């Protein structure tokens, strides 16, 4: 057996093994919206609630890593329903529930591209909601939508999930 034949036989075995291992690997599961909402809320707490005695450990960086690992960012590929739903936008639904004493900020999603953040703000504006972006170092651009009535919080979260946003939730700390 020549060296070339021996190398080709070894390469074929390694290719077959790699193919088998690739087929056996489980496909990553989609992000869990409730878990992502919990992670974002914890990140907000690290940002807005002072630690007694000063920070001895950077919990924020650890939390950002957890958010990335849980795939809680919204990418362009997630927003497949944005244009389809937007085409038939009927505007803001009738307000339901009691008026909130202070407008609630619902985080629709976190984006790594400015184009996706702009598209998202425009989407919610066309549906009759005020929306804005806030940059978050190490994370991306967060899109917040204003809810003035209690019923609007769930409406905004439902609309965001329907379009493909990952982890929408009402923020306890961010205000309009």
C-alpha positions as YAML, in Angstrom:
chain: A
units: angstrom
residues:
- id: 1
  name: UNK
  ca: [0.00, 0.00, 0.00]
- id: 2
  name: UNK
  ca: [1.44, 3.34, -0.98]
- id: 3
  name: UNK
  ca: [1.53, 6.42, 1.21]
- id: 4
  name: UNK
  ca: [-1.09, 8.16, -0.95]
- id: 5
  name: UNK
  ca: [-3.51, 5.24, -0.67]
- id: 6
  name: UNK
  ca: [-2.93, 5.05, 3.08]
- id: 7
  name: UNK
  ca: [-3.57, 8.79, 3.53]
- id: 8
  name: UNK
  ca: [-6.76, 8.65, 1.43]
- id: 9
  name: UNK
  ca: [-8.07, 5.71, 3.46]
- id: 10
  name: UNK
  ca: [-7.38, 7.59, 6.71]
- id: 11
  name: UNK
  ca: [-9.02, 10.75, 5.40]
- id: 12
  name: UNK
  ca: [-12.09, 8.79, 4.36]
- id: 13
  name: UNK
  ca: [-12.41, 7.29, 7.84]
- id: 14
  name: UNK
  ca: [-12.07, 10.71, 9.50]
- id: 15
  name: UNK
  ca: [-14.66, 12.21, 7.13]
- id: 16
  name: UNK
  ca: [-17.09, 9.39, 7.92]
- id: 17
  name: UNK
  ca: [-16.54, 9.86, 11.65]
- id: 18
  name: UNK
  ca: [-17.04, 13.63, 11.40]
- id: 19
  name: UNK
  ca: [-20.25, 13.08, 9.43]
- id: 20
  name: UNK
  ca: [-21.59, 10.67, 12.04]
- id: 21
  name: UNK
  ca: [-20.76, 13.02, 14.89]
- id: 22
  name: UNK
  ca: [-22.35, 15.92, 13.05]
- id: 23
  name: UNK
  ca: [-25.56, 13.97, 12.55]
- id: 24
  name: UNK
  ca: [-25.66, 12.89, 16.19]
- id: 25
  name: UNK
  ca: [-25.33, 16.43, 17.54]
- id: 26
  name: UNK
  ca: [-28.65, 17.84, 18.63]
- id: 27
  name: UNK
  ca: [-29.87, 20.98, 16.95]
- id: 28
  name: UNK
  ca: [-29.90, 23.93, 19.33]
- id: 29
  name: UNK
  ca: [-33.32, 24.58, 20.80]
- id: 30
  name: UNK
  ca: [-34.93, 27.98, 20.27]
- id: 31
  name: UNK
  ca: [-34.57, 30.58, 22.99]
- id: 32
  name: UNK
  ca: [-37.02, 30.35, 25.87]
- id: 33
  name: UNK
  ca: [-38.87, 33.71, 26.07]
- id: 34
  name: UNK
  ca: [-39.64, 33.44, 29.78]
- id: 35
  name: UNK
  ca: [-36.07, 32.55, 30.69]
- id: 36
  name: UNK
  ca: [-34.74, 35.37, 28.49]
- id: 37
  name: UNK
  ca: [-37.14, 37.83, 30.14]
- id: 38
  name: UNK
  ca: [-35.84, 36.71, 33.54]
- id: 39
  name: UNK
  ca: [-32.22, 37.17, 32.41]
- id: 40
  name: UNK
  ca: [-32.93, 40.67, 31.06]
- id: 41
  name: UNK
  ca: [-34.75, 41.63, 34.27]
- id: 42
  name: UNK
  ca: [-31.76, 40.46, 36.32]
- id: 43
  name: UNK
  ca: [-29.43, 42.48, 34.08]
- id: 44
  name: UNK
  ca: [-31.60, 45.55, 34.70]
- id: 45
  name: UNK
  ca: [-31.36, 44.95, 38.44]
- id: 46
  name: UNK
  ca: [-27.55, 44.83, 38.22]
- id: 47
  name: UNK
  ca: [-27.59, 48.09, 36.25]
- id: 48
  name: UNK
  ca: [-30.09, 50.05, 38.34]
- id: 49
  name: UNK
  ca: [-29.94, 48.73, 41.91]
- id: 50
  name: UNK
  ca: [-26.80, 49.75, 43.81]
- id: 51
  name: UNK
  ca: [-24.85, 47.00, 45.50]
- id: 52
  name: UNK
  ca: [-24.20, 47.51, 49.21]
- id: 53
  name: UNK
  ca: [-20.54, 48.09, 49.94]
- id: 54
  name: UNK
  ca: [-19.65, 48.59, 46.28]
- id: 55
  name: UNK
  ca: [-19.19, 45.98, 43.59]
- id: 56
  name: UNK
  ca: [-16.68, 43.28, 44.40]
- id: 57
  name: UNK
  ca: [-17.50, 41.21, 41.31]
- id: 58
  name: UNK
  ca: [-18.78, 42.29, 37.90]
- id: 59
  name: UNK
  ca: [-22.14, 40.50, 37.81]
- id: 60
  name: UNK
  ca: [-23.13, 42.48, 34.70]
- id: 61
  name: UNK
  ca: [-20.54, 40.76, 32.48]
- id: 62
  name: UNK
  ca: [-21.58, 37.36, 33.82]
- id: 63
  name: UNK
  ca: [-25.22, 38.16, 33.09]
- id: 64
  name: UNK
  ca: [-24.43, 39.33, 29.54]
- id: 65
  name: UNK
  ca: [-22.61, 36.04, 28.95]
- id: 66
  name: UNK
  ca: [-25.67, 34.13, 30.20]
- id: 67
  name: UNK
  ca: [-27.90, 36.14, 27.84]
- id: 68
  name: UNK
  ca: [-25.65, 35.28, 24.89]
- id: 69
  name: UNK
  ca: [-25.50, 31.60, 25.87]
- id: 70
  name: UNK
  ca: [-29.30, 31.41, 26.11]
- id: 71
  name: UNK
  ca: [-29.56, 33.02, 22.62]
- id: 72
  name: UNK
  ca: [-31.74, 35.85, 23.90]
- id: 73
  name: UNK
  ca: [-30.70, 38.34, 21.21]
- id: 74
  name: UNK
  ca: [-33.04, 38.98, 18.28]
- id: 75
  name: UNK
  ca: [-31.35, 38.57, 14.91]
- id: 76
  name: UNK
  ca: [-32.59, 39.45, 11.43]
- id: 77
  name: UNK
  ca: [-33.41, 35.78, 10.83]
- id: 78
  name: UNK
  ca: [-35.80, 35.87, 13.82]
- id: 79
  name: UNK
  ca: [-37.83, 38.73, 12.36]
- id: 80
  name: UNK
  ca: [-39.38, 36.74, 9.53]
- id: 81
  name: UNK
  ca: [-42.88, 37.87, 10.47]
- id: 82
  name: UNK
  ca: [-42.04, 41.57, 10.73]
- id: 83
  name: UNK
  ca: [-42.84, 42.46, 7.14]
- id: 84
  name: UNK
  ca: [-45.80, 40.07, 6.80]
- id: 85
  name: UNK
  ca: [-47.61, 41.44, 9.85]
- id: 86
  name: UNK
  ca: [-46.55, 44.98, 9.04]
- id: 87
  name: UNK
  ca: [-48.18, 44.79, 5.60]
- id: 88
  name: UNK
  ca: [-51.63, 44.50, 7.19]
- id: 89
  name: UNK
  ca: [-51.03, 46.77, 10.17]
- id: 90
  name: UNK
  ca: [-54.35, 48.07, 11.42]
- id: 91
  name: UNK
  ca: [-52.84, 50.41, 13.95]
- id: 92
  name: UNK
  ca: [-53.11, 50.44, 17.71]
- id: 93
  name: UNK
  ca: [-55.80, 48.31, 19.27]
- id: 94
  name: UNK
  ca: [-58.32, 49.84, 21.62]
- id: 95
  name: UNK
  ca: [-56.80, 50.49, 25.02]
- id: 96
  name: UNK
  ca: [-57.79, 48.05, 27.71]
- id: 97
  name: UNK
  ca: [-57.43, 47.96, 31.44]
- id: 98
  name: UNK
  ca: [-56.68, 50.74, 33.86]
- id: 99
  name: UNK
  ca: [-54.44, 53.66, 32.97]
- id: 100
  name: UNK
  ca: [-50.96, 53.21, 34.40]
- id: 101
  name: UNK
  ca: [-49.80, 56.00, 36.70]
- id: 102
  name: UNK
  ca: [-46.44, 55.86, 34.94]
- id: 103
  name: UNK
  ca: [-45.98, 54.55, 31.41]
- id: 104
  name: UNK
  ca: [-44.45, 51.10, 31.34]
- id: 105
  name: UNK
  ca: [-41.48, 50.33, 29.11]
- id: 106
  name: UNK
  ca: [-41.77, 46.93, 27.45]
- id: 107
  name: UNK
  ca: [-38.49, 45.64, 26.06]
- id: 108
  name: UNK
  ca: [-39.36, 44.13, 22.69]
- id: 109
  name: UNK
  ca: [-35.88, 42.78, 21.98]
- id: 110
  name: UNK
  ca: [-32.15, 43.32, 21.84]
- id: 111
  name: UNK
  ca: [-30.44, 43.72, 18.47]
- id: 112
  name: UNK
  ca: [-26.87, 43.58, 17.29]
- id: 113
  name: UNK
  ca: [-27.50, 45.68, 14.16]
- id: 114
  name: UNK
  ca: [-28.78, 49.23, 13.95]
- id: 115
  name: UNK
  ca: [-30.87, 48.36, 10.89]
- id: 116
  name: UNK
  ca: [-32.91, 45.77, 12.83]
- id: 117
  name: UNK
  ca: [-33.38, 48.23, 15.70]
- id: 118
  name: UNK
  ca: [-34.62, 50.94, 13.29]
- id: 119
  name: UNK
  ca: [-36.98, 48.49, 11.57]
- id: 120
  name: UNK
  ca: [-38.37, 47.44, 14.95]
- id: 121
  name: UNK
  ca: [-38.97, 51.01, 16.13]
- id: 122
  name: UNK
  ca: [-40.69, 51.81, 12.83]
- id: 123
  name: UNK
  ca: [-42.81, 48.65, 13.16]
- id: 124
  name: UNK
  ca: [-44.15, 49.63, 16.58]
- id: 125
  name: UNK
  ca: [-44.62, 53.27, 15.52]
- id: 126
  name: UNK
  ca: [-46.77, 52.10, 12.60]
- id: 127
  name: UNK
  ca: [-48.85, 50.12, 15.09]
- id: 128
  name: UNK
  ca: [-49.44, 53.31, 17.11]
- id: 129
  name: UNK
  ca: [-46.93, 52.78, 19.91]
- id: 130
  name: UNK
  ca: [-44.04, 55.00, 20.93]
- id: 131
  name: UNK
  ca: [-40.77, 53.11, 20.75]
- id: 132
  name: UNK
  ca: [-37.16, 54.03, 21.41]
- id: 133
  name: UNK
  ca: [-33.75, 52.44, 21.56]
- id: 134
  name: UNK
  ca: [-31.13, 52.35, 24.30]
- id: 135
  name: UNK
  ca: [-27.60, 51.14, 23.70]
- id: 136
  name: UNK
  ca: [-26.33, 48.55, 26.13]
- id: 137
  name: UNK
  ca: [-22.54, 48.01, 26.21]
- id: 138
  name: UNK
  ca: [-21.57, 44.42, 25.52]
- id: 139
  name: UNK
  ca: [-25.12, 43.50, 24.60]
- id: 140
  name: UNK
  ca: [-26.43, 45.58, 21.69]
- id: 141
  name: UNK
  ca: [-29.34, 47.93, 21.13]
- id: 142
  name: UNK
  ca: [-32.44, 47.43, 23.25]
- id: 143
  name: UNK
  ca: [-35.83, 48.44, 21.82]
- id: 144
  name: UNK
  ca: [-38.45, 49.62, 24.32]
- id: 145
  name: UNK
  ca: [-42.14, 50.19, 23.58]
- id: 146
  name: UNK
  ca: [-44.36, 52.42, 25.72]
- id: 147
  name: UNK
  ca: [-47.51, 50.98, 27.31]
- id: 148
  name: UNK
  ca: [-49.94, 53.47, 28.85]
- id: 149
  name: UNK
  ca: [-52.63, 50.97, 29.85]
- id: 150
  name: UNK
  ca: [-52.26, 47.69, 31.73]
- id: 151
  name: UNK
  ca: [-53.76, 45.71, 28.84]
- id: 152
  name: UNK
  ca: [-51.22, 47.16, 26.40]
- id: 153
  name: UNK
  ca: [-48.34, 45.41, 28.16]
- id: 154
  name: UNK
  ca: [-49.62, 41.96, 27.15]
- id: 155
  name: UNK
  ca: [-50.67, 43.25, 23.71]
- id: 156
  name: UNK
  ca: [-47.15, 44.55, 23.01]
- id: 157
  name: UNK
  ca: [-45.54, 41.35, 24.30]
- id: 158
  name: UNK
  ca: [-47.88, 39.23, 22.15]
- id: 159
  name: UNK
  ca: [-47.24, 41.35, 19.06]
- id: 160
  name: UNK
  ca: [-43.48, 41.15, 19.64]
- id: 161
  name: UNK
  ca: [-43.55, 37.35, 20.02]
- id: 162
  name: UNK
  ca: [-45.74, 36.98, 16.94]
- id: 163
  name: UNK
  ca: [-43.23, 38.87, 14.83]
- id: 164
  name: UNK
  ca: [-40.23, 36.95, 16.16]
- id: 165
  name: UNK
  ca: [-38.69, 39.10, 18.89]
- id: 166
  name: UNK
  ca: [-36.87, 37.07, 21.54]
- id: 167
  name: UNK
  ca: [-37.60, 37.63, 25.24]
- id: 168
  name: UNK
  ca: [-40.02, 40.58, 25.34]
- id: 169
  name: UNK
  ca: [-40.89, 41.66, 28.89]
- id: 170
  name: UNK
  ca: [-42.09, 44.69, 30.88]
- id: 171
  name: UNK
  ca: [-39.10, 46.38, 32.50]
- id: 172
  name: UNK
  ca: [-39.31, 47.25, 36.18]
- id: 173
  name: UNK
  ca: [-36.51, 49.79, 35.93]
- id: 174
  name: UNK
  ca: [-36.60, 51.48, 32.51]
- id: 175
  name: UNK
  ca: [-39.20, 54.23, 32.10]
- id: 176
  name: UNK
  ca: [-40.43, 56.45, 29.29]
...
